[in-house]
Amino acid sequence: MSSVNKTNLTAAIFAGVLALTGGCALAADTVTGPAKRIDADIVEVDKQRVILWGVDAPERSQFCLIDKTKKWGCYEAATRALDDLLATGEVTCTLTDDKPDPFRRRYGVCKIGDTDIAAELARQGYALAFTQQSEDYVAAQQEAETARVGLWRDGVKFENPWDWRRTRTPGGFR
């Protein structure tokens, strides 16, 4: 076999391997199926835990205040909103290129049909646009602020979840 034919054969094999592994990697970067809520901004689909990309919701032990004195379980309200969304259908999450965190979770954009779950949580006022990751949900948060819903209701005081975590959670993990 001439060196030109060997080179062509090697290139063809390499291209085939790239095509096959590229297809597998793409399939692994999307998970679809029934979802269960793990946290106010984390779901599990097909055994993959996914942190919703671009938003951040109140933490499990975080409370908000109403009228400066009454504790309000804003985490519980956010989880109920997520549960209600997840009950409407099968979820498809497109995972980001980020490596899994130490808990093997990945970031992703998750949808039920055409409904972006993170956008809907921000629109309902139960998740904040996490602009350190993305500006994608700023408009949805502004809708909630204007409508005075969720965390933006009159009299509600809260600490941004990322600030709350930084001072109370080892490593700042969600």
Buried (B, 14 or more C-beta within 10 A) or exposed (E): EEEEEEEEEEEEEEEEEEEEEEEEEEEEBBBBEEBEBBBBBBBBBEEBBBBBBBBBBBBEEBBBBBEEEEEBEBBEBBBBBBEEBBEEEEBBBBBBEEEEBEEEBBBBBBBBEEEBBBBBBBBBBBBBBBEEBBEBBBEBBBBBBEEEBBBBBEEBEBBEBBEBBEEEBEEEEB
